[in-house]
Amino acid sequence: MGVSTERQGDTLIAKTDGRVDGANAREFQSALESAIDANERAVILDMEELSYISSAGLRVILLTAKNLRSQNAKFAVCSLSAPIREVFEISGFDKIISIHSTQAEALASFKD
């Protein structure tokens, strides 16, 4: 599991890869927290290279979404593989977190 970041205008894009599970969820959370500035207004979590996520990883994403919401920042995830999208749907996360097919689609949603 790794997290890398880049900027597209005023949006922070965090990309994660590999697996996020109970063994590395704390590391994943720390990586996201250190990447996200307290003044962020928009964050996209690009999961194109993520191969697996457990409930521990979902918890980190939910905490991230709540923290960003509390600072009035926009948050979305994008580029989920079919199995990971299914995990989001089964857990109901697709109802509380904005999910987009591509990074470009997620960026465009922030312009609305």
Gaussian input, Z-matrix of N, CA and C with variables (Angstrom, degrees):
# hf/3-21g

backbone

0 1
 N
 C     1     B1
 C     2     B2     1     A1
 N     3     B3     2     A2     1     D1
 C     4     B4     3     A3     2     D2
 C     5     B5     4     A4     3     D3
 N     6     B6     5     A5     4     D4
 C     7     B7     6     A6     5     D5
 C     8     B8     7     A7     6     D6
 N     9     B9     8     A8     7     D7
 C    10    B10     9     A9     8     D8
 C    11    B11    10    A10     9     D9
 N    12    B12    11    A11    10    D10
 C    13    B13    12    A12    11    D11
 C    14    B14    13    A13    12    D12
 N    15    B15    14    A14    13    D13
 C    16    B16    15    A15    14    D14
 C    17    B17    16    A16    15    D15
 N    18    B18    17    A17    16    D16
 C    19    B19    18    A18    17    D17
 C    20    B20    19    A19    18    D18
 N    21    B21    20    A20    19    D19
 C    22    B22    21    A21    20    D20
 C    23    B23    22    A22    21    D21
 N    24    B24    23    A23    22    D22
 C    25    B25    24    A24    23    D23
 C    26    B26    25    A25    24    D24
 N    27    B27    26    A26    25    D25
 C    28    B28    27    A27    26    D26
 C    29    B29    28    A28    27    D27
 N    30    B30    29    A29    28    D28
 C    31    B31    30    A30    29    D29
 C    32    B32    31    A31    30    D30
 N    33    B33    32    A32    31    D31
 C    34    B34    33    A33    32    D32
 C    35    B35    34    A34    33    D33
 N    36    B36    35    A35    34    D34
 C    37    B37    36    A36    35    D35
 C    38    B38    37    A37    36    D36
 N    39    B39    38    A38    37    D37
 C    40    B40    39    A39    38    D38
 C    41    B41    40    A40    39    D39
 N    42    B42    41    A41    40    D40
 C    43    B43    42    A42    41    D41
 C    44    B44    43    A43    42    D42
 N    45    B45    44    A44    43    D43
 C    46    B46    45    A45    44    D44
 C    47    B47    46    A46    45    D45
 N    48    B48    47    A47    46    D46
 C    49    B49    48    A48    47    D47
 C    50    B50    49    A49    48    D48
 N    51    B51    50    A50    49    D49
 C    52    B52    51    A51    50    D50
 C    53    B53    52    A52    51    D51
 N    54    B54    53    A53    52    D52
 C    55    B55    54    A54    53    D53
 C    56    B56    55    A55    54    D54
 N    57    B57    56    A56    55    D55
 C    58    B58    57    A57    56    D56
 C    59    B59    58    A58    57    D57
 N    60    B60    59    A59    58    D58
 C    61    B61    60    A60    59    D59
 C    62    B62    61    A61    60    D60
 N    63    B63    62    A62    61    D61
 C    64    B64    63    A63    62    D62
 C    65    B65    64    A64    63    D63
 N    66    B66    65    A65    64    D64
 C    67    B67    66    A66    65    D65
 C    68    B68    67    A67    66    D66
 N    69    B69    68    A68    67    D67
 C    70    B70    69    A69    68    D68
 C    71    B71    70    A70    69    D69
 N    72    B72    71    A71    70    D70
 C    73    B73    72    A72    71    D71
 C    74    B74    73    A73    72    D72
 N    75    B75    74    A74    73    D73
 C    76    B76    75    A75    74    D74
 C    77    B77    76    A76    75    D75
 N    78    B78    77    A77    76    D76
 C    79    B79    78    A78    77    D77
 C    80    B80    79    A79    78    D78
 N    81    B81    80    A80    79    D79
 C    82    B82    81    A81    80    D80
 C    83    B83    82    A82    81    D81
 N    84    B84    83    A83    82    D82
 C    85    B85    84    A84    83    D83
 C    86    B86    85    A85    84    D84
 N    87    B87    86    A86    85    D85
 C    88    B88    87    A87    86    D86
 C    89    B89    88    A88    87    D87
 N    90    B90    89    A89    88    D88
 C    91    B91    90    A90    89    D89
 C    92    B92    91    A91    90    D90
 N    93    B93    92    A92    91    D91
 C    94    B94    93    A93    92    D92
 C    95    B95    94    A94    93    D93
 N    96    B96    95    A95    94    D94
 C    97    B97    96    A96    95    D95
 C    98    B98    97    A97    96    D96
 N    99    B99    98    A98    97    D97
 C   100   B100    99    A99    98    D98
 C   101   B101   100   A100    99    D99
 N   102   B102   101   A101   100   D100
 C   103   B103   102   A102   101   D101
 C   104   B104   103   A103   102   D102
 N   105   B105   104   A104   103   D103
 C   106   B106   105   A105   104   D104
 C   107   B107   106   A106   105   D105
 N   108   B108   107   A107   106   D106
 C   109   B109   108   A108   107   D107
 C   110   B110   109   A109   108   D108
 N   111   B111   110   A110   109   D109
 C   112   B112   111   A111   110   D110
 C   113   B113   112   A112   111   D111
 N   114   B114   113   A113   112   D112
 C   115   B115   114   A114   113   D113
 C   116   B116   115   A115   114   D114
 N   117   B117   116   A116   115   D115
 C   118   B118   117   A117   116   D116
 C   119   B119   118   A118   117   D117
 N   120   B120   119   A119   118   D118
 C   121   B121   120   A120   119   D119
 C   122   B122   121   A121   120   D120
 N   123   B123   122   A122   121   D121
 C   124   B124   123   A123   122   D122
 C   125   B125   124   A124   123   D123
 N   126   B126   125   A125   124   D124
 C   127   B127   126   A126   125   D125
 C   128   B128   127   A127   126   D126
 N   129   B129   128   A128   127   D127
 C   130   B130   129   A129   128   D128
 C   131   B131   130   A130   129   D129
 N   132   B132   131   A131   130   D130
 C   133   B133   132   A132   131   D131
 C   134   B134   133   A133   132   D132
 N   135   B135   134   A134   133   D133
 C   136   B136   135   A135   134   D134
 C   137   B137   136   A136   135   D135
 N   138   B138   137   A137   136   D136
 C   139   B139   138   A138   137   D137
 C   140   B140   139   A139   138   D138
 N   141   B141   140   A140   139   D139
 C   142   B142   141   A141   140   D140
 C   143   B143   142   A142   141   D141
 N   144   B144   143   A143   142   D142
 C   145   B145   144   A144   143   D143
 C   146   B146   145   A145   144   D144
 N   147   B147   146   A146   145   D145
 C   148   B148   147   A147   146   D146
 C   149   B149   148   A148   147   D147
 N   150   B150   149   A149   148   D148
 C   151   B151   150   A150   149   D149
 C   152   B152   151   A151   150   D150
 N   153   B153   152   A152   151   D151
 C   154   B154   153   A153   152   D152
 C   155   B155   154   A154   153   D153
 N   156   B156   155   A155   154   D154
 C   157   B157   156   A156   155   D155
 C   158   B158   157   A157   156   D156
 N   159   B159   158   A158   157   D157
 C   160   B160   159   A159   158   D158
 C   161   B161   160   A160   159   D159
 N   162   B162   161   A161   160   D160
 C   163   B163   162   A162   161   D161
 C   164   B164   163   A163   162   D162
 N   165   B165   164   A164   163   D163
 C   166   B166   165   A165   164   D164
 C   167   B167   166   A166   165   D165
 N   168   B168   167   A167   166   D166
 C   169   B169   168   A168   167   D167
 C   170   B170   169   A169   168   D168
 N   171   B171   170   A170   169   D169
 C   172   B172   171   A171   170   D170
 C   173   B173   172   A172   171   D171
 N   174   B174   173   A173   172   D172
 C   175   B175   174   A174   173   D173
 C   176   B176   175   A175   174   D174
 N   177   B177   176   A176   175   D175
 C   178   B178   177   A177   176   D176
 C   179   B179   178   A178   177   D177
 N   180   B180   179   A179   178   D178
 C   181   B181   180   A180   179   D179
 C   182   B182   181   A181   180   D180
 N   183   B183   182   A182   181   D181
 C   184   B184   183   A183   182   D182
 C   185   B185   184   A184   183   D183
 N   186   B186   185   A185   184   D184
 C   187   B187   186   A186   185   D185
 C   188   B188   187   A187   186   D186
 N   189   B189   188   A188   187   D187
 C   190   B190   189   A189   188   D188
 C   191   B191   190   A190   189   D189
 N   192   B192   191   A191   190   D190
 C   193   B193   192   A192   191   D191
 C   194   B194   193   A193   192   D192
 N   195   B195   194   A194   193   D193
 C   196   B196   195   A195   194   D194
 C   197   B197   196   A196   195   D195
 N   198   B198   197   A197   196   D196
 C   199   B199   198   A198   197   D197
 C   200   B200   199   A199   198   D198
 N   201   B201   200   A200   199   D199
 C   202   B202   201   A201   200   D200
 C   203   B203   202   A202   201   D201
 N   204   B204   203   A203   202   D202
 C   205   B205   204   A204   203   D203
 C   206   B206   205   A205   204   D204
 N   207   B207   206   A206   205   D205
 C   208   B208   207   A207   206   D206
 C   209   B209   208   A208   207   D207
 N   210   B210   209   A209   208   D208
 C   211   B211   210   A210   209   D209
 C   212   B212   211   A211   210   D210
 N   213   B213   212   A212   211   D211
 C   214   B214   213   A213   212   D212
 C   215   B215   214   A214   213   D213
 N   216   B216   215   A215   214   D214
 C   217   B217   216   A216   215   D215
 C   218   B218   217   A217   216   D216
 N   219   B219   218   A218   217   D217
 C   220   B220   219   A219   218   D218
 C   221   B221   220   A220   219   D219
 N   222   B222   221   A221   220   D220
 C   223   B223   222   A222   221   D221
 C   224   B224   223   A223   222   D222
 N   225   B225   224   A224   223   D223
 C   226   B226   225   A225   224   D224
 C   227   B227   226   A226   225   D225
 N   228   B228   227   A227   226   D226
 C   229   B229   228   A228   227   D227
 C   230   B230   229   A229   228   D228
 N   231   B231   230   A230   229   D229
 C   232   B232   231   A231   230   D230
 C   233   B233   232   A232   231   D231
 N   234   B234   233   A233   232   D232
 C   235   B235   234   A234   233   D233
 C   236   B236   235   A235   234   D234
 N   237   B237   236   A236   235   D235
 C   238   B238   237   A237   236   D236
 C   239   B239   238   A238   237   D237
 N   240   B240   239   A239   238   D238
 C   241   B241   240   A240   239   D239
 C   242   B242   241   A241   240   D240
 N   243   B243   242   A242   241   D241
 C   244   B244   243   A243   242   D242
 C   245   B245   244   A244   243   D243
 N   246   B246   245   A245   244   D244
 C   247   B247   246   A246   245   D245
 C   248   B248   247   A247   246   D246
 N   249   B249   248   A248   247   D247
 C   250   B250   249   A249   248   D248
 C   251   B251   250   A250   249   D249
 N   252   B252   251   A251   250   D250
 C   253   B253   252   A252   251   D251
 C   254   B254   253   A253   252   D252
 N   255   B255   254   A254   253   D253
 C   256   B256   255   A255   254   D254
 C   257   B257   256   A256   255   D255
 N   258   B258   257   A257   256   D256
 C   259   B259   258   A258   257   D257
 C   260   B260   259   A259   258   D258
 N   261   B261   260   A260   259   D259
 C   262   B262   261   A261   260   D260
 C   263   B263   262   A262   261   D261
 N   264   B264   263   A263   262   D262
 C   265   B265   264   A264   263   D263
 C   266   B266   265   A265   264   D264
 N   267   B267   266   A266   265   D265
 C   268   B268   267   A267   266   D266
 C   269   B269   268   A268   267   D267
 N   270   B270   269   A269   268   D268
 C   271   B271   270   A270   269   D269
 C   272   B272   271   A271   270   D270
 N   273   B273   272   A272   271   D271
 C   274   B274   273   A273   272   D272
 C   275   B275   274   A274   273   D273
 N   276   B276   275   A275   274   D274
 C   277   B277   276   A276   275   D275
 C   278   B278   277   A277   276   D276
 N   279   B279   278   A278   277   D277
 C   280   B280   279   A279   278   D278
 C   281   B281   280   A280   279   D279
 N   282   B282   281   A281   280   D280
 C   283   B283   282   A282   281   D281
 C   284   B284   283   A283   282   D282
 N   285   B285   284   A284   283   D283
 C   286   B286   285   A285   284   D284
 C   287   B287   286   A286   285   D285
 N   288   B288   287   A287   286   D286
 C   289   B289   288   A288   287   D287
 C   290   B290   289   A289   288   D288
 N   291   B291   290   A290   289   D289
 C   292   B292   291   A291   290   D290
 C   293   B293   292   A292   291   D291
 N   294   B294   293   A293   292   D292
 C   295   B295   294   A294   293   D293
 C   296   B296   295   A295   294   D294
 N   297   B297   296   A296   295   D295
 C   298   B298   297   A297   296   D296
 C   299   B299   298   A298   297   D297
 N   300   B300   299   A299   298   D298
 C   301   B301   300   A300   299   D299
 C   302   B302   301   A301   300   D300
 N   303   B303   302   A302   301   D301
 C   304   B304   303   A303   302   D302
 C   305   B305   304   A304   303   D303
 N   306   B306   305   A305   304   D304
 C   307   B307   306   A306   305   D305
 C   308   B308   307   A307   306   D306
 N   309   B309   308   A308   307   D307
 C   310   B310   309   A309   308   D308
 C   311   B311   310   A310   309   D309
 N   312   B312   311   A311   310   D310
 C   313   B313   312   A312   311   D311
 C   314   B314   313   A313   312   D312
 N   315   B315   314   A314   313   D313
 C   316   B316   315   A315   314   D314
 C   317   B317   316   A316   315   D315
 N   318   B318   317   A317   316   D316
 C   319   B319   318   A318   317   D317
 C   320   B320   319   A319   318   D318
 N   321   B321   320   A320   319   D319
 C   322   B322   321   A321   320   D320
 C   323   B323   322   A322   321   D321
 N   324   B324   323   A323   322   D322
 C   325   B325   324   A324   323   D323
 C   326   B326   325   A325   324   D324
 N   327   B327   326   A326   325   D325
 C   328   B328   327   A327   326   D326
 C   329   B329   328   A328   327   D327
 N   330   B330   329   A329   328   D328
 C   331   B331   330   A330   329   D329
 C   332   B332   331   A331   330   D330
 N   333   B333   332   A332   331   D331
 C   334   B334   333   A333   332   D332
 C   335   B335   334   A334   333   D333

   B1=1.4491
   B2=1.5127
   B3=1.2984
   B4=1.4485
   B5=1.5148
   B6=1.3185
   B7=1.4555
   B8=1.5246
   B9=1.3249
   B10=1.4615
   B11=1.5198
   B12=1.3267
   B13=1.4632
   B14=1.5166
   B15=1.3179
   B16=1.4630
   B17=1.5210
   B18=1.3130
   B19=1.4621
   B20=1.5163
   B21=1.3159
   B22=1.4649
   B23=1.5193
   B24=1.2930
   B25=1.4646
   B26=1.5171
   B27=1.3309
   B28=1.4680
   B29=1.5367
   B30=1.3320
   B31=1.4648
   B32=1.5238
   B33=1.3236
   B34=1.4582
   B35=1.5214
   B36=1.3195
   B37=1.4617
   B38=1.5208
   B39=1.3281
   B40=1.4620
   B41=1.5182
   B42=1.3127
   B43=1.4683
   B44=1.5184
   B45=1.3197
   B46=1.4543
   B47=1.5132
   B48=1.3196
   B49=1.4620
   B50=1.5275
   B51=1.3084
   B52=1.4617
   B53=1.5184
   B54=1.3249
   B55=1.4633
   B56=1.5175
   B57=1.3262
   B58=1.4654
   B59=1.5234
   B60=1.3191
   B61=1.4659
   B62=1.5209
   B63=1.3105
   B64=1.4583
   B65=1.5152
   B66=1.3209
   B67=1.4690
   B68=1.5291
   B69=1.3286
   B70=1.4707
   B71=1.5286
   B72=1.3251
   B73=1.4706
   B74=1.5267
   B75=1.3313
   B76=1.4752
   B77=1.5232
   B78=1.3213
   B79=1.4654
   B80=1.5364
   B81=1.3332
   B82=1.4676
   B83=1.5311
   B84=1.3170
   B85=1.4645
   B86=1.5269
   B87=1.3209
   B88=1.4692
   B89=1.5196
   B90=1.3330
   B91=1.4669
   B92=1.5233
   B93=1.3339
   B94=1.4694
   B95=1.5210
   B96=1.3368
   B97=1.4630
   B98=1.5182
   B99=1.3316
   B100=1.4626
   B101=1.5300
   B102=1.3273
   B103=1.4707
   B104=1.5229
   B105=1.3356
   B106=1.4631
   B107=1.5213
   B108=1.3029
   B109=1.4602
   B110=1.5310
   B111=1.3066
   B112=1.4697
   B113=1.5291
   B114=1.3346
   B115=1.4688
   B116=1.5266
   B117=1.3381
   B118=1.4719
   B119=1.5198
   B120=1.3109
   B121=1.4660
   B122=1.5229
   B123=1.3507
   B124=1.4645
   B125=1.5255
   B126=1.3421
   B127=1.4729
   B128=1.5251
   B129=1.3287
   B130=1.4620
   B131=1.5183
   B132=1.3198
   B133=1.4657
   B134=1.5232
   B135=1.3257
   B136=1.4623
   B137=1.5265
   B138=1.3303
   B139=1.4643
   B140=1.5271
   B141=1.3265
   B142=1.4677
   B143=1.5238
   B144=1.3194
   B145=1.4627
   B146=1.5346
   B147=1.3349
   B148=1.4642
   B149=1.5234
   B150=1.3204
   B151=1.4662
   B152=1.5210
   B153=1.3364
   B154=1.4726
   B155=1.5194
   B156=1.3369
   B157=1.4551
   B158=1.5199
   B159=1.3117
   B160=1.4683
   B161=1.5211
   B162=1.3178
   B163=1.4619
   B164=1.5263
   B165=1.3307
   B166=1.4686
   B167=1.5287
   B168=1.3161
   B169=1.4626
   B170=1.5151
   B171=1.3402
   B172=1.4633
   B173=1.5210
   B174=1.3240
   B175=1.4637
   B176=1.5343
   B177=1.3284
   B178=1.4637
   B179=1.5333
   B180=1.3236
   B181=1.4618
   B182=1.5263
   B183=1.3250
   B184=1.4646
   B185=1.5262
   B186=1.3260
   B187=1.4708
   B188=1.5249
   B189=1.3169
   B190=1.4617
   B191=1.5298
   B192=1.3374
   B193=1.4625
   B194=1.5276
   B195=1.3303
   B196=1.4731
   B197=1.5222
   B198=1.3238
   B199=1.4691
   B200=1.5255
   B201=1.3245
   B202=1.4635
   B203=1.5243
   B204=1.3188
   B205=1.4684
   B206=1.5295
   B207=1.3340
   B208=1.4721
   B209=1.5269
   B210=1.3338
   B211=1.4670
   B212=1.5366
   B213=1.3354
   B214=1.4671
   B215=1.5229
   B216=1.3297
   B217=1.4611
   B218=1.5245
   B219=1.3153
   B220=1.4628
   B221=1.5229
   B222=1.3407
   B223=1.4578
   B224=1.5206
   B225=1.3245
   B226=1.4576
   B227=1.5232
   B228=1.3179
   B229=1.4576
   B230=1.5263
   B231=1.3199
   B232=1.4610
   B233=1.5189
   B234=1.3205
   B235=1.4630
   B236=1.5244
   B237=1.3248
   B238=1.4657
   B239=1.5257
   B240=1.3286
   B241=1.4624
   B242=1.5269
   B243=1.3208
   B244=1.4654
   B245=1.5365
   B246=1.3421
   B247=1.4726
   B248=1.5315
   B249=1.3182
   B250=1.4644
   B251=1.5273
   B252=1.3108
   B253=1.4656
   B254=1.5304
   B255=1.3220
   B256=1.4623
   B257=1.5295
   B258=1.3280
   B259=1.4657
   B260=1.5324
   B261=1.3250
   B262=1.4714
   B263=1.5266
   B264=1.3254
   B265=1.4616
   B266=1.5242
   B267=1.3188
   B268=1.4662
   B269=1.5220
   B270=1.3297
   B271=1.4679
   B272=1.5321
   B273=1.3318
   B274=1.4557
   B275=1.5181
   B276=1.3296
   B277=1.4666
   B278=1.5239
   B279=1.3317
   B280=1.4609
   B281=1.5320
   B282=1.3279
   B283=1.4688
   B284=1.5320
   B285=1.3402
   B286=1.4670
   B287=1.5249
   B288=1.3339
   B289=1.4658
   B290=1.5242
   B291=1.3082
   B292=1.4596
   B293=1.5309
   B294=1.3375
   B295=1.4675
   B296=1.5229
   B297=1.3318
   B298=1.4626
   B299=1.5207
   B300=1.3289
   B301=1.4630
   B302=1.5216
   B303=1.3412
   B304=1.4584
   B305=1.5227
   B306=1.3187
   B307=1.4629
   B308=1.5298
   B309=1.3306
   B310=1.4683
   B311=1.5211
   B312=1.3243
   B313=1.4681
   B314=1.5461
   B315=1.3219
   B316=1.4741
   B317=1.5301
   B318=1.3222
   B319=1.4626
   B320=1.5332
   B321=1.3170
   B322=1.4644
   B323=1.5325
   B324=1.3280
   B325=1.4708
   B326=1.5173
   B327=1.3207
   B328=1.4572
   B329=1.5265
   B330=1.3110
   B331=1.4570
   B332=1.5325
   B333=1.3140
   B334=1.4815
   B335=1.5087
   A1=108.86
   A2=114.20
   A3=119.32
   A4=109.69
   A5=116.30
   A6=121.58
   A7=107.57
   A8=115.44
   A9=120.53
   A10=107.15
   A11=115.63
   A12=119.12
   A13=111.24
   A14=113.86
   A15=122.08
   A16=106.75
   A17=116.43
   A18=121.30
   A19=110.13
   A20=114.17
   A21=122.17
   A22=104.36
   A23=117.22
   A24=120.81
   A25=109.35
   A26=116.61
   A27=119.93
   A28=112.22
   A29=116.87
   A30=121.16
   A31=110.22
   A32=115.75
   A33=121.58
   A34=107.98
   A35=116.42
   A36=121.03
   A37=107.50
   A38=115.37
   A39=122.02
   A40=107.23
   A41=116.70
   A42=121.65
   A43=108.17
   A44=115.09
   A45=119.64
   A46=109.65
   A47=115.91
   A48=119.45
   A49=110.60
   A50=115.28
   A51=120.50
   A52=112.63
   A53=114.72
   A54=122.16
   A55=110.08
   A56=116.09
   A57=120.82
   A58=106.04
   A59=115.06
   A60=120.48
   A61=109.63
   A62=116.71
   A63=121.11
   A64=113.62
   A65=116.87
   A66=120.82
   A67=112.37
   A68=117.77
   A69=119.19
   A70=113.84
   A71=117.89
   A72=120.67
   A73=111.51
   A74=117.92
   A75=120.11
   A76=111.14
   A77=115.95
   A78=120.90
   A79=110.03
   A80=116.61
   A81=122.33
   A82=110.01
   A83=116.44
   A84=121.09
   A85=110.49
   A86=117.20
   A87=121.00
   A88=111.41
   A89=116.45
   A90=120.41
   A91=110.78
   A92=116.79
   A93=119.62
   A94=111.19
   A95=116.84
   A96=120.16
   A97=111.86
   A98=117.04
   A99=118.96
   A100=111.64
   A101=117.53
   A102=120.73
   A103=112.43
   A104=116.56
   A105=120.88
   A106=110.15
   A107=114.91
   A108=122.72
   A109=109.62
   A110=116.52
   A111=121.46
   A112=112.28
   A113=117.02
   A114=120.80
   A115=113.08
   A116=117.55
   A117=120.12
   A118=109.90
   A119=115.64
   A120=121.48
   A121=111.62
   A122=117.39
   A123=120.83
   A124=109.27
   A125=115.02
   A126=121.12
   A127=108.57
   A128=115.13
   A129=121.66
   A130=107.44
   A131=115.87
   A132=121.57
   A133=106.81
   A134=116.08
   A135=122.83
   A136=108.03
   A137=116.72
   A138=121.82
   A139=112.45
   A140=116.34
   A141=120.82
   A142=112.53
   A143=117.83
   A144=121.93
   A145=113.26
   A146=117.12
   A147=120.57
   A148=109.16
   A149=116.70
   A150=120.26
   A151=113.13
   A152=117.67
   A153=120.50
   A154=109.56
   A155=116.13
   A156=120.89
   A157=108.95
   A158=116.03
   A159=121.62
   A160=109.40
   A161=115.91
   A162=120.12
   A163=111.13
   A164=117.59
   A165=120.64
   A166=110.29
   A167=117.01
   A168=121.32
   A169=112.05
   A170=116.18
   A171=120.22
   A172=110.62
   A173=116.00
   A174=120.85
   A175=110.30
   A176=117.07
   A177=121.32
   A178=110.09
   A179=116.77
   A180=120.28
   A181=110.39
   A182=116.79
   A183=120.38
   A184=111.05
   A185=117.20
   A186=120.56
   A187=111.12
   A188=116.34
   A189=120.98
   A190=110.32
   A191=116.30
   A192=120.94
   A193=111.00
   A194=116.64
   A195=120.49
   A196=111.28
   A197=116.71
   A198=120.34
   A199=110.98
   A200=116.42
   A201=119.87
   A202=110.76
   A203=116.80
   A204=120.31
   A205=109.80
   A206=116.55
   A207=119.94
   A208=111.81
   A209=117.84
   A210=120.14
   A211=111.02
   A212=115.39
   A213=122.26
   A214=113.46
   A215=116.17
   A216=121.00
   A217=109.53
   A218=115.99
   A219=121.67
   A220=108.73
   A221=116.12
   A222=121.25
   A223=109.46
   A224=115.96
   A225=121.39
   A226=108.82
   A227=115.48
   A228=121.10
   A229=107.17
   A230=115.85
   A231=118.90
   A232=111.34
   A233=113.86
   A234=123.76
   A235=113.05
   A236=116.45
   A237=120.61
   A238=109.62
   A239=116.30
   A240=120.04
   A241=107.69
   A242=117.38
   A243=121.08
   A244=112.56
   A245=119.42
   A246=118.50
   A247=112.98
   A248=117.48
   A249=120.12
   A250=109.98
   A251=117.51
   A252=120.47
   A253=109.52
   A254=116.59
   A255=120.86
   A256=110.90
   A257=117.76
   A258=121.76
   A259=109.36
   A260=116.78
   A261=120.72
   A262=110.69
   A263=117.20
   A264=120.55
   A265=111.66
   A266=117.63
   A267=121.57
   A268=110.98
   A269=116.45
   A270=120.61
   A271=112.27
   A272=117.46
   A273=121.17
   A274=114.05
   A275=116.94
   A276=120.23
   A277=111.75
   A278=117.18
   A279=119.61
   A280=111.65
   A281=117.23
   A282=121.66
   A283=111.63
   A284=117.38
   A285=119.79
   A286=113.98
   A287=116.38
   A288=120.66
   A289=108.13
   A290=115.76
   A291=121.94
   A292=109.48
   A293=116.46
   A294=122.26
   A295=108.85
   A296=115.90
   A297=121.30
   A298=110.28
   A299=115.59
   A300=121.19
   A301=112.76
   A302=115.83
   A303=120.31
   A304=110.67
   A305=114.37
   A306=120.25
   A307=110.22
   A308=116.50
   A309=120.47
   A310=110.92
   A311=116.89
   A312=121.21
   A313=110.10
   A314=116.19
   A315=120.02
   A316=110.13
   A317=117.40
   A318=121.15
   A319=110.41
   A320=116.51
   A321=120.87
   A322=110.23
   A323=117.90
   A324=120.62
   A325=111.86
   A326=117.76
   A327=121.61
   A328=111.85
   A329=117.01
   A330=121.16
   A331=111.77
   A332=116.24
   A333=120.78
   A334=112.02
   D1=129.65
   D2=175.41
   D3=-140.06
   D4=156.08
   D5=176.57
   D6=-129.82
   D7=125.47
   D8=174.54
   D9=-123.97
   D10=155.70
   D11=-177.60
   D12=-129.82
   D13=155.97
   D14=173.12
   D15=-151.72
   D16=168.07
   D17=178.86
   D18=-117.75
   D19=140.12
   D20=169.92
   D21=-123.04
   D22=97.42
   D23=-175.02
   D24=64.46
   D25=-124.20
   D26=-179.67
   D27=-97.67
   D28=14.53
   D29=-179.66
   D30=-105.30
   D31=130.19
   D32=174.35
   D33=-87.04
   D34=128.99
   D35=175.94
   D36=-113.12
   D37=118.59
   D38=177.65
   D39=-106.03
   D40=124.69
   D41=179.67
   D42=-108.75
   D43=133.61
   D44=177.73
   D45=-122.22
   D46=152.11
   D47=-178.94
   D48=-140.38
   D49=173.42
   D50=177.94
   D51=75.25
   D52=-135.55
   D53=-177.63
   D54=-121.09
   D55=141.99
   D56=171.24
   D57=-121.29
   D58=116.21
   D59=-178.72
   D60=-143.91
   D61=-171.59
   D62=-177.50
   D63=-58.05
   D64=-29.19
   D65=-177.31
   D66=-71.52
   D67=-28.57
   D68=-176.13
   D69=-129.42
   D70=13.01
   D71=-178.71
   D72=-60.85
   D73=-39.78
   D74=178.68
   D75=-63.07
   D76=-40.92
   D77=177.62
   D78=-63.39
   D79=-41.30
   D80=177.51
   D81=-61.76
   D82=-45.12
   D83=179.50
   D84=-62.79
   D85=-45.62
   D86=179.37
   D87=-61.46
   D88=-41.19
   D89=179.82
   D90=-63.59
   D91=-43.11
   D92=178.65
   D93=-66.68
   D94=-44.90
   D95=-178.73
   D96=-61.41
   D97=-39.58
   D98=-179.37
   D99=-73.90
   D100=-25.32
   D101=179.61
   D102=-80.33
   D103=-29.05
   D104=-174.55
   D105=-93.69
   D106=115.30
   D107=179.45
   D108=-75.65
   D109=151.30
   D110=179.17
   D111=-64.26
   D112=-16.45
   D113=-179.43
   D114=-101.29
   D115=7.74
   D116=-179.43
   D117=-60.37
   D118=142.86
   D119=176.97
   D120=-110.87
   D121=-20.53
   D122=-178.47
   D123=-154.42
   D124=131.47
   D125=-179.46
   D126=-135.31
   D127=134.07
   D128=173.42
   D129=-117.83
   D130=131.59
   D131=173.62
   D132=-102.07
   D133=107.56
   D134=-178.76
   D135=-89.24
   D136=116.61
   D137=-173.92
   D138=-110.65
   D139=23.78
   D140=-177.07
   D141=-57.20
   D142=-38.32
   D143=-176.47
   D144=-95.26
   D145=4.76
   D146=179.93
   D147=-80.27
   D148=128.85
   D149=-177.82
   D150=-101.05
   D151=-19.83
   D152=-177.20
   D153=-158.96
   D154=143.34
   D155=172.69
   D156=-141.73
   D157=134.03
   D158=178.43
   D159=-99.93
   D160=179.67
   D161=177.76
   D162=-61.50
   D163=-30.58
   D164=177.23
   D165=-64.39
   D166=-39.43
   D167=176.75
   D168=-68.06
   D169=-39.20
   D170=177.19
   D171=-62.09
   D172=-39.28
   D173=178.81
   D174=-59.43
   D175=-42.61
   D176=179.04
   D177=-62.04
   D178=-42.45
   D179=179.44
   D180=-64.75
   D181=-40.77
   D182=178.39
   D183=-63.75
   D184=-43.84
   D185=177.32
   D186=-61.80
   D187=-41.17
   D188=178.17
   D189=-61.44
   D190=-45.47
   D191=179.23
   D192=-61.04
   D193=-42.98
   D194=179.96
   D195=-65.40
   D196=-42.68
   D197=179.11
   D198=-62.62
   D199=-42.60
   D200=179.52
   D201=-67.56
   D202=-39.30
   D203=178.50
   D204=-61.36
   D205=-39.21
   D206=-178.54
   D207=-67.10
   D208=-22.77
   D209=176.29
   D210=-102.40
   D211=18.72
   D212=177.74
   D213=57.69
   D214=35.95
   D215=177.46
   D216=-102.73
   D217=150.63
   D218=176.81
   D219=-83.96
   D220=147.45
   D221=-179.84
   D222=-142.69
   D223=137.61
   D224=176.55
   D225=-149.29
   D226=156.97
   D227=171.04
   D228=-115.95
   D229=154.44
   D230=-179.37
   D231=-147.32
   D232=165.82
   D233=172.56
   D234=60.17
   D235=43.09
   D236=178.14
   D237=-78.77
   D238=136.55
   D239=172.98
   D240=-68.64
   D241=164.16
   D242=-178.86
   D243=-56.65
   D244=-45.45
   D245=179.86
   D246=-64.79
   D247=-36.79
   D248=-179.35
   D249=-74.02
   D250=-37.09
   D251=175.26
   D252=-60.96
   D253=-39.82
   D254=178.73
   D255=-62.38
   D256=-40.52
   D257=176.95
   D258=-60.83
   D259=-43.44
   D260=178.46
   D261=-62.53
   D262=-40.75
   D263=-178.92
   D264=-70.25
   D265=-45.41
   D266=-179.68
   D267=-61.67
   D268=-38.42
   D269=-178.43
   D270=-80.60
   D271=-9.57
   D272=-178.82
   D273=83.87
   D274=4.77
   D275=-179.17
   D276=-65.51
   D277=-25.45
   D278=179.18
   D279=-66.58
   D280=-15.35
   D281=178.52
   D282=-87.76
   D283=-19.80
   D284=-175.28
   D285=-116.81
   D286=-13.93
   D287=179.11
   D288=-124.98
   D289=133.54
   D290=-179.70
   D291=-69.54
   D292=123.14
   D293=-178.87
   D294=-116.82
   D295=132.43
   D296=-179.91
   D297=-129.01
   D298=151.62
   D299=-177.73
   D300=-68.92
   D301=-36.18
   D302=-177.05
   D303=-134.29
   D304=163.26
   D305=176.63
   D306=-63.06
   D307=-40.48
   D308=179.73
   D309=-61.65
   D310=-40.54
   D311=178.75
   D312=-64.58
   D313=-41.43
   D314=178.68
   D315=-64.06
   D316=-44.34
   D317=178.30
   D318=-60.33
   D319=-43.36
   D320=-178.83
   D321=-64.11
   D322=-34.12
   D323=-179.61
   D324=-65.18
   D325=-26.36
   D326=179.98
   D327=-75.81
   D328=-17.60
   D329=-177.77
   D330=-80.97
   D331=-14.99
   D332=-179.06
   D333=-68.13

